[in-house]
Amino acid sequence: MVLITLAIFAGIFAVAAAFLIRESDKSKIVQKRLAALHLFRGRFLATLDLEDAPDFMLWVAAQSAHWGACYDLLAEQQITLFLNSGQAEEAGVQVQQVVGGGVHALRG
């Protein structure tokens, strides 16, 4: 089950990153970035705790930090794009999702 979760989680961001790199149309980039952001479900393996596998748990912590940073980067790019295009309301909604119920609330 853990390996399936790892594969799905890694695949989501790999696909999202690949689409963002290949796309030149801003509207398609926005749609794909928003779709990737909406797939985020919290800190990577947040409820997993294996006391007898400290090396694995260090790896989990590193992966959690990495995927959290990926989420933060996508969210920042989307918020900046909204603000630069005069869409302050949409930027505000995205900020509320990130700060109010997103990754920052789940990292603590």
C-alpha positions as CSV (number, residue, x, y, z in Angstrom):
1,M,0.0,0.0,0.0
2,V,2.8,2.4,0.9
3,L,4.6,1.7,-2.5
4,I,1.3,2.4,-4.4
5,T,0.9,5.7,-2.5
6,L,4.5,6.7,-3.2
7,A,4.1,5.9,-6.9
8,I,0.8,7.8,-7.2
9,F,2.1,10.8,-5.3
10,A,5.3,11.0,-7.4
11,G,3.4,10.4,-10.6
12,I,1.0,13.3,-10.0
13,F,3.8,15.9,-9.7
14,A,5.9,14.4,-12.4
15,V,3.0,14.5,-14.9
16,A,2.1,18.1,-13.8
17,A,5.7,19.2,-14.2
18,A,6.1,17.6,-17.6
19,F,2.9,19.3,-18.8
20,L,4.0,22.7,-17.5
21,I,7.4,22.4,-19.2
22,R,5.9,21.5,-22.6
23,E,3.0,23.9,-22.7
24,S,3.4,27.4,-24.1
25,D,-0.3,28.4,-23.9
26,K,-0.8,30.3,-20.6
27,S,-4.4,29.2,-20.2
28,K,-3.5,25.5,-20.5
29,I,-0.6,26.0,-18.1
30,V,-3.0,27.6,-15.6
31,Q,-5.6,24.8,-15.9
32,K,-2.9,22.1,-15.5
33,R,-1.3,23.9,-12.6
34,L,-4.6,24.3,-10.8
35,A,-5.4,20.7,-11.4
36,A,-2.1,19.6,-9.9
37,L,-2.7,21.9,-6.9
38,H,-6.1,20.4,-6.3
39,L,-4.7,16.9,-6.2
40,F,-2.6,17.7,-3.2
41,R,-4.0,16.0,-0.1
42,G,-1.6,17.0,2.6
43,R,1.8,16.1,3.9
44,F,3.5,13.0,2.3
45,L,2.7,9.9,4.4
46,A,1.7,12.1,7.3
47,T,0.3,9.3,9.4
48,L,3.0,6.8,8.9
49,D,5.2,6.1,11.9
50,L,7.6,3.2,11.9
51,E,9.6,3.2,15.1
52,D,11.8,0.3,14.0
53,A,12.7,1.9,10.7
54,P,14.5,5.2,11.5
55,D,16.3,5.4,8.1
56,F,13.1,4.9,6.2
57,M,11.4,7.6,8.4
58,L,14.3,10.0,7.6
59,W,13.6,9.3,3.9
60,V,9.9,10.0,4.4
61,A,10.7,13.3,6.1
62,A,12.9,14.3,3.2
63,Q,10.3,13.3,0.7
64,S,7.6,15.2,2.6
65,A,9.8,18.3,2.6
66,H,10.5,17.9,-1.1
67,W,6.9,17.5,-2.2
68,G,5.8,20.3,0.2
69,A,8.3,22.5,-1.6
70,C,6.9,21.4,-5.0
71,Y,3.4,22.3,-3.9
72,D,4.6,25.7,-2.5
73,L,6.4,26.5,-5.8
74,L,3.3,25.6,-7.9
75,A,1.0,27.6,-5.6
76,E,3.4,30.6,-5.6
77,Q,3.6,30.5,-9.4
78,Q,-0.1,30.4,-9.7
79,I,-0.7,33.2,-7.3
80,T,1.9,35.4,-9.0
81,L,0.3,34.7,-12.4
82,F,-3.2,35.6,-11.0
83,L,-1.8,38.9,-9.5
84,N,0.2,39.8,-12.6
85,S,-2.9,39.4,-14.8
86,G,-5.1,41.5,-12.5
87,Q,-7.1,38.6,-11.0
88,A,-6.7,39.5,-7.3
89,E,-9.9,37.6,-6.3
90,E,-8.6,34.3,-7.7
91,A,-5.2,35.0,-6.1
92,G,-6.9,35.5,-2.8
93,V,-8.8,32.2,-3.1
94,Q,-5.5,30.4,-3.9
95,V,-3.8,32.0,-0.9
96,Q,-6.6,30.9,1.4
97,Q,-6.3,27.4,0.1
98,V,-2.6,27.3,0.7
99,V,-2.5,29.0,4.1
100,G,-5.9,28.1,5.5
101,G,-6.3,24.5,4.6
102,G,-3.3,23.5,2.5
103,V,0.2,22.4,3.0
104,H,1.1,24.8,5.8
105,A,-1.7,23.8,8.0
106,L,-0.8,20.2,7.6
107,R,3.0,20.5,8.1
108,G,2.7,21.5,11.7
